[in-house]
């Protein structure tokens, strides 16, 4: 039974005011059942079992809650005591909950909360939310909250003062609770499959039309090939029908990987008609279709060979028909049968090594090298089927032309890695000398080869520098697989963290460089080991386009990045602000400034909302200085309302409605208001705890009425599915970056 708690997911307490009598009875029955699964034979829960059940990280809260739940002071909690406490927290009025919270904070039971007690509570709140701040900052947070609540300045917070302080935060008192562990939440009812709504059709019409055309073409090819061989029996008809469909799929699967052609098509009107952004998904889909058709094709031939071998007039045995060239089956020296067996084995190997468990578990090289078997597969297909070469001629020519051009361009001259920065969360920041004719757009990606890491491997990475930056190309690479880990470790070994003989001088130099006007346009801060090169050579292939190219044609763009999914937006945000600043005009006489929207025909943006979702605090560090620079740039632009609005979320942090976090979140709000910056990131934008409430987020976006809304996302597929559903609900266009 899982005890993991998701602080951002809605639980039963959020529905406390809407539970019917029947639902309440079911919940009590569920809690009773769960209690019995963890209680001992004496039907009581001790402190350790209580900690495990509630998934409380910090023993302070576990002990305080346990003491308050244990109404008779016996050292254990009975089912009746548990139900009474939970009923208060779920169905109780705000005043009852506030009294419980006050008792938690009043550690010594004196009837008031002094500054030291509050500091102890806030420290425990930080641990519960996985927030790490220095003691000096903890003291500042404690004083901010204490001075705000202690209205009479007598050195203690009374119950009435705590109540008045909480009332300054709307909705908190009404929803105050302890975030329930999964064992207290009944299983959710299964979701009904989503109907084909108009919003779904609007967002996926090009995708659905292409699937319909793909299916229709397969039915047509199958029917024509089967009818041509109807005199030879059902098994031959099925085999020939599948074979004709495989002629199409074996060549079309290459079309979907013509990256240069697809990048060019993204700049044409066809990008509005064809689902070019889903080329990887279509490639995977066609791969599954090839597997199914190949298996059916093989089984049909096996049935046919078995029938032939059983015939009295057949001079060949079954195994000869299946594995040898003696029967003369095929258009080249009877090679159809043995090449068919070899093709099926290669196909199954490629399919097995393409699974997500291989690619995502640090064995990308297995996927990479087995996928190169497309070359022998095409050769075998040409030998196997008499018509395949006709289907492959045009797409195969384009495919090999792309490969030749890519190799020629990438190997024309080795590029120098001029600087390496090892950043928090095992992120490697590479600065590569930009080739003279390397033109790209914000959000584009390239393929990188570093011979000292792996001579023959090329890996795709998003370009994180803006196109306006002429000297270098920036890449931010998260260490998640074998190749990326080797990259990080190679630079870490060549320059250990303590190798700098003059760390203070380097630190002073870094601070001055960040204030330097010539470097401030970059907006990046080095929070880790910095090395200036050259540090070896590399080769790049690209650039290639992504869905994010559409951002500048949007009116209201919502950019959502999860974790390392932020990298495509690093380049985009810098370029957006650069172009936006170019719109600004200043009158030389009166110094009046105004924005001219006609200076950049490609940029139609009226508003940009940028949302970054991270699991922990350290994940913000490597990117936060660019965001600081963007906030400073925007502050200089005089206009109505912010053009760029930042939204930061930390999912490990508990929300304001949780008793284990309310004190900390109130203190963070107060200190942020006083210092004009967030204590977690240092930005002016306050970091929000937990996951976003997407309904509220998109309602706010829709209410702003800044124009047609388009949502761009880079992150996990699970979150992409959630966002896509909300976009359909609100009628927003959704684009996903594959990484």
N, C-alpha and C positions, 0 to 999 in steps of 0.2 A: 504494500500500500504506500503510495507516494505521499510524502510529507512536505514536498516543496511548495513554497508559497509564491504566488505571482502578485506582487503588490499593485500592479496596474489593472488587473482583471476585476470586473465588478463581482462582488460576492453577495451573499444573501442579506448582509446588513444594509446594503444600499436599497433594498426593497422593503425595509422594515415597515414603512407606512402603507404598503400596498398588499401585504400578505392577508389573504382571506383566512377564515377559520379553518377551512379544509387544508390550505397550504401550511398554516401554522401547525396543525396536527401532524402533517406529513414530516415537517421539519423536526418536530420534537421526537418523532419516531426514528428519524434518521440519526439524530444526535445520540439518542439512547443506544442505537445499534452500534455506532462508532465508538461510544464510550466503552461498551462491553468488549469490543475487540482489543482494547489496549489495557483495560483494567485487570488487576489480579483477581484471584478467586474471591478475595474479600470485597470485590466490587468497589475499590477505591483507587485513586490515582495519586502517586507520590510526585515530588517535585521534578525528578528526572523524566518521568513519563509525561508530565505536563509540558516541560520544555520541548520534548520531541514532538508532541502533538501539535502545539501552537507554532512550532518552527521559529521560536524566538532566539535570535542570535546572541543577544546580550543578557547575561545572567541577572543583571539588575532588574530588568522588566519582568523576567520570568519569576523572580523571587517576590517582587512587589505584587504582581497579579495573583500569584499563588497565595500569598498572605491574605489578600483581600477576598479571594474566592473561598478560602478556607475559613468560613464564618465561625466555626466552633473552635478554631485553633488546635485541631487534632494532629496537624502535620500531614494530613491527606485530604483529598477532595472527593466527596461522594457525588453520585449522579444528581441528587437533589440540589446540592450546593452548586454544581456546575450549571444546572438548568436555571436556577435562580439568578446567578450572575449573568449568564448569557441573555436571559429574558430582559434583564435590566438594560444591558448594553444594546439590545436589538429593539425592544419595544418601549424602553424607558423614555421619559421626557428629557429634554436637554438639561434640566437642572439635576436630575439623577445622575446623568453621565458626567456632568461637570463635577459633582461631588466625588465621584469615583476617580476622575482625573486628578483632582486636588489631593486626594488621599495617596495616589501614586507618587506625586511630586513632594508631598510632605513626608519625607523619609523618617524623621525622628518623631512624628506624631504630635508635634507641638501645637498644631492648629494654624501654622503659618509657614511660609517657604522663605528661607534666607538665601543669600547670594551663593553660598557654598553648595547648598542643596540643589539649587537651580543649575549650577555648573556641573554637578555630578549627573543630573538628569540629561543635560544637553550633550555631555560626553557620551552617554549611553545612547542617546538619539543618533548621534553621528555614527556610532558603530553599527546600529541597526540599519542605517541607510548606506553603509559602506562609504561614508564621506570622511576623508582624512584632511584635517586642517591643523596648523601649528597651535601650540598652547596660547600664543599671543592672540590669535584670531578667535580661539574659544573664549578667552577672557573678554574680548570685545563683544562677541555675541551675547555672552551672559550679561554684561553690563547694559547692552542695548535693550534687551528684553526686561531686565530687572528695573532699570530706571523708568522705562515706559509704563510698567505695571504698578510700581510702588508710588502711587499718586501722593500719599501723605509723607513720603520720604522718611519713614520710621525704620527702615532697614529690614523690612519683611513684607512679603506679599500675602494679603489675606484672601479668603475665599471670594469676597465681594470684588476685590481688585482684580483677581484672576478672571472672574466672570466679565467684568467691564472690559478687560483687555481682549478677551476672546470675541466679544461682541463687535470689535473693530474689524473682524474678519468675517464677512457675510457667508452664511451657510455652514460654517465650521461647527458651531455648537449643535445644530440640528442633525448633522451627519456624523458626529463624533463616535468612533467605535474602535475596536481592535480588529485589524485585518484578520479575517478568519483563515485558518489553514484549510486545506482541501478536505480534511476529514470532517469538517463541520458544514461543508457545502454539499447538498444533494447533487447527484449527477444531473447535468442539464438534459433537457429533452432533445432528441435528435432533430437536427435542422432539416427542413424540407428542401429538396433540390430547387435551385433557382429557376424560375420560369424564364422563357425567352421574351423578356420585356422589350418595350420600345427603346428604353435607355441602353439595354444590353446590345440590341441591334445597332443602335447609333454608334456605339463605341467599337463594335467589332464587325461592321458590315463588310469591310474589305477582306477581313480574315475569313468570314463565313462564305462570302462569294467565291473566294479562291478555293476554299475547301470543297464547295459544291462543284466548281469547275473541275477540280482535281478528281473528285469521285465520278463525275459524269464522263470524263475522258477515259478513266479506267474501265467503266462499264462498257463504253463503246468499243475500246480496243479488245477487251475480253470477248465481247459478243462476236466481233468480226473474226478474230482468230479462231474461236471455238466453232463457229459455223463453217469455216473453211475446212475444218478437219472432222466434221460430224460423221463422216462415213467410217472413221477409224475407232469409234467407240467413245464412251464418256470419259474415261481416264485420260485419253489423248487430248480430248477437247479441253479438259480442265488444265492439263499441263501446258498446252499451247496458249490458252488464254492467259494464264499466269505469266508465261514466258514473254508474251507481247507486252504485258503491263510492266514487267521487269526491264524490258528494253527502255521504256520511258523513264522509269524510276532510276535506273543505273546511270543515266545521263543527267536527269534533272537534279539529282542530289549534288552534282558538281556545280550546277548553275547557282545553287543557293549559297555557295562558298566563294563566289566571284566578288571578293571584297572591293576591289577597285571599281568594278562596274556598278556595284550597289552604291558605293559612295558617290559616284557620278550621277546615278539615277535619283539619289536623294535631293539633288539640286534641280530636278525637273518636275513637271506636273504629274508625272507618274507616281511620285511619292504620295500624292493625295489619293491615288487609286489602288496601288498595290501595297500590301502589308510588308514593306521592306524592313521594318524594325523587328519583325518576327522571323527573320531568315534562319536564325539558329534553331528556333522552335520547329519551323517547317523542316529543316534539315533532320532534326531528331525524329519528327513524325514520319518523314519519308523513310528513314532508316528502319523504324518499326514496321512500316508497310512492306519494305523489302524483305525483312525477316519472315513475316507471315506468308507473303506470296512465294518466297523461296521454299519454305517448308511444304506448302500445299503443292507447289510445282514438283518437288522431290517425291512426295508421297504418291502423287498421281503417276509419275514415271515408274516408281517401284511397283505399283499395282499393275501397270501396263506390262512391265518386264516379267512379272510373276505369271501373268496370263499367257504371255508369249512362250515362256519356258515350259509351261504345262501343255502347250499345244504339241501334238504328235509330230507335226511337220517342222518344228523348230530345231535347227542344228546346234543351237547354243543353250548353255545352261544359264540359270538366273545370275550367278555371280559374274559370268562372262559379259552378259548384257549390261550389268551395272558398273563393272570396274575396268574392262579392257576395251581395246580398239578393234578387236577381231570382228564384231558384228558390223563395223563400218558406219556406226550412227554418227551423224554430224557432217558438216560441210568441209572439214579439213581432216583428212586421214582418220576419220572415225573417232575424233577426240571429244565428242560431246559428253559421253558418260564419265570418263576419268576427270575431265575439266569440271564437270558439274559437281562431282564429289569434292574436289579440291576447293571449289568456290564456296560450297556450303560450309566446309570446315573453317576456311578463312573468315567467312561472314560471321559464324558463331563466335570465333575468337575475338573479332573486332567488337561484336555486340557485348560480349562479356566484359571486355576491358574498357568499354565506354560507359559503364554504369557509374552512377554518382558515388557509390561507395569506393570505387577505385580513384576517381578524379578528385574527390574531396578529402581523401584520407592520406594525402601526402605522397601519392603514387602517380602523379601526373605523367611521369615519364613512360609508364606502362601504357597509358592511354595514347600518348603522343606517338610512340614508336609503332604500336599495333595499328594505329590509324593510317600510317604510311603504307599499309598493305593495299591501299586503293590502287596503287600502280600495278602490282601483279594481278589484282582482281580484274582490272580493265583488260589486261592482256588475255587473261583466261576467258573473259566474257567474249572477246572478239573471236577467240578460237572455239568457244562453245556454241554461240548462236550466229547464224548467217547474216542477220540483219542488224546486230547491235552496233557495228561500226558506223552505220548510216545515222543512227540516233546520236552517237557520240561525236560525230565529226565536228559540228559547230561548237557545242559547249566544251568539248575536250580541247579544241584549238584555243578557245578563249581562256580556258583554265591554264593551259601550259604557257600561253603568252603572258598571263598575269604572273605565273611563277618565274618565268625567265626575266621579265621586267623587274620583279621584286628582287631577285637575286642580283641582277646587274646593278640596280640602284643601291641596294643595301651594301653590297660588297665593293662598290666603286671606291670608297675611301673609308677607312676606320675612323670613328669619332672618338674624341677624347673625353673621358669623365673628369671634369675639372674640379668637382667638389663632391664630398660625401658627408651627409649628416645622419647620425644614428639617433633617432627620435624615440620618445616613449612608446610603449606598446609594440616594441620591436618593428618599428617602421624605418625603412631605409630611404632617405631622401637623396636622389641622384641628380646632379646638375651636369648635363651633357652639352657639349659645344654644338650649337645649332648650325646645320648645313646651310649654305647660301640659298638654295632653292627649295627649302623645306617650308611649305606653306600649309598651315592647318587652321581649323576653326575651333572655337571653344568646345570642349567636351570630346574631341576626337581622341583616338587611341592609336598606338603603334605596337609593333612587335619588336622585342628587344633580344639581342643575342650578345652574351658576354663570354668569349671563348675560354677565359680562365675559370669560369664557373661550369660551363658545359658547352663544348665546342659546337654541337649540332642542334641545340635546343633553342627555340624561339618562343617567347612568352608574351602575351598581350598585356599592356598596361595603359591606363588612361593618362594623357598628358595633363599635368596639374598646373602648368604655367599658362599665362594668357598669351595669345598670338602677338599682342603688342610688345611683348618682351623679346627683343631681337637677338640677344647674344646667346642665351642658353635655353635648353629644353629641360623642364623639371618633371621628375617622376617620383611618386611616393608609393613605396612597395611594402605591403604588409607581409610579415613572415608567417606563412600559413602552410607551405608545402616544402618539399625537399629542396627545390631550386631556390626559392626565396629565403629559406633558412640558411642555405649555404652562402648566399649573397650577403646576408646580414652578418653571419659568423666570420666570413672572410675579411670584411672591413673591421669588425670588432677585434679580431686577432691582430690585424696589422696596426691597429691603434687602440690599445686598451684604454679604459676610462681614466686611468691614473698615469698615463704616459706623458702628459703635458708637463714640462718642467716649470712652466710659468703660468699656472692656472689663473691667478689674479689678473695678470696682464691680459690674458686672452679674454677674460670676463669683461674687463674694462673696454677692450677693443670692440667686443660684441655689442655692449650697451651703446657705445658711441656710434657704431655703424647703424644701429637701429634708429638713431636720431638723425642720421645723415640724410639730406634731401635726395641724394642720388640713389640711395637704396630704399627709401621709404616707399617707393611705388610698388615694391615687391610685397611688403607687408608680412613677411614671414619671420618667425623667431626661431632660433636654434635652441632647442631644449634637449641637449644631449651632446654626444661627441661630435665635434666638427673637424673635418679634414679638408685641406685644400690640396689640389692635385698638381699635375695630372695623376690619376689613379687607374691606369690601364686604359684599354681600348674596348669599344663596343661597336655593334652594328645595329641599325634600326631599319625597319621596313614599315612604310606607311606614309602619311597618316590615313586612317580610315574613319568614316563618318559613323555617327550614332544618332539615336532619336533626339538627343539633346540639341541637335542643330536647329530644331524647330523652336527653341525657346525664344529667340529674338523676334520671331514672327508672332509670338503670343501677345495678348493684351495684359492679362494677369497671369503670371507664371508662379506656380507653387512648386518649389524644389524641396524634395524630401530625401535625405540621406541617412542611412543607418550604418553606424560604425565606419569601416573603411570605405563604405559606399559614398563617402563625402568627396572622394577624389575627382570625379567628373565635374563637380560644382566648384572646385577650387579655381579652375581656369575660367569657368563661366562667370562666376561672381566678380572676379577681377576685371574681365572684359566688359561686363555689364556696367560696372561703375565707371570704367574708363570712357565708354561711349556716352553714358549718362552725363558725365562731367563735360564732355565736348558740346553738349546741348546748351550749356550755360553761357549766357552773354552778359557782359558788364558795360554799362554806358560810361564812356571815358569822362563825361562831364559831371554827372551826379552819382556815379558809382552804383546806380540801381542795377540789380541783376534780375534776369528772367530766363526761362527755359524755352528753347526753340526746338520743337519736335520734328522739324523738317530737315535737320542737318544729317540724319542717318536714316536713309530710306529702308534699310534692312531691319531697323530696330523699332518695333511698334509697342514696346513695353510701357505700360502705365504704372504697374505695381509688381513687386517681386516679394514673395514670402519664402523665406528659407528656413527649413526645419531640420535640425540635426539631432538624431536619437542615438544615445550611447548607453552602454551597460554600466560603465564605471567612470569614476572621476578622471583617471589618467588618460582615458581615450580622448579627452578634449584638448590635451596639452599641446599636441604637435600642430594643431590647426588654428588655435585660438588667436594667435597674433595677427593672422590675416583678417580674421573677423573684427579684431580691434581696429585695424587699419580701415576696414570698410565702414565701421561705425564713425570713425573720425572723418573720413571723406564725406560721408552723408551729412554730418553735422555742419559742414561748410556750405552745403547746398541749401539755399533759402527757398522753400516751397511749402505748399499746403500738405501736411501729412508726410510720413516717411515714404520714400520710393522703395527702399529695401528694408524689410522688417525681419528681424532674426527671432527664431524660436528654438530654445535649447531644452532638451529633455534628458534626464538621467534616470534610467529605468530601475536601477537598484535602490533608489531613494524612495522611502515611503511618503505618501501624500499627507496633506494637512489634516485630513479627517481621521488619521490614525493616531491613537494616543501615544504610540511609540515615536511619533515624529512631529506632532503639533508644536511643541515648544521650540524645536530646532527651526522649523519652517517659519514660525513667527519671528524668531530672532534673525534669520537670514533676510526676511523681508524688511525688517526695521533697519538692519545694518546697511542693506543695499540702498534703501532710501536715503540714509544719512551720508554714505560714502559715494553714492552715484555709480556704484559698480557691484557686480555679483561677487560674493566671497569664494565661490567654487571655481569660476573661470576667469574672473577679472574683467569680464565684459560689462557694458552697461545693461545688457539684456539679462534678466533674471533667469537662472536655470530652474526649470520646472521639474518637480519630482514625479516619478512614474512615467507611464506611457501617455501619449496624447489621447484625449477623448475626440476621436475623429469626427463624430457627429457635430460637436461644438466647434471644432476647428473649421470644418467645411461650411457650417452655417455662418460663421463669422466672415469667411472668404466670400461667400455668396452675397452677404448683406452689404459688403463694401462696394459692389457694383462698379468695379474698375474696368470692366470689359469681359470678353470671353475668357473663361478660366481653363487653363491647361495644367495638368499635374505631371511632374517628371520625378521619377523615383529610381534610386539605385540602392539596393540592399537585398535582404533575404527574400526568397520566393514566397514564404509564408506571409510576410507582411505585404508583399505586392498583391497577393490575392485579397487581403482585407481592404487595401486601399482601392483596388479596382472595383470592389463591390460598392464602396462609398461613392466613388466617382460616378458609377452608373446611377446611383440614387439621386445625386445632385445634378446630373447632366454634364459633368466635367469630362473633358478628354484626358485619357490616361496614357502615359508613355513610360515604358520601363527600360532602364539600361541593364544589359546583360553583362555580368563581370565574373 
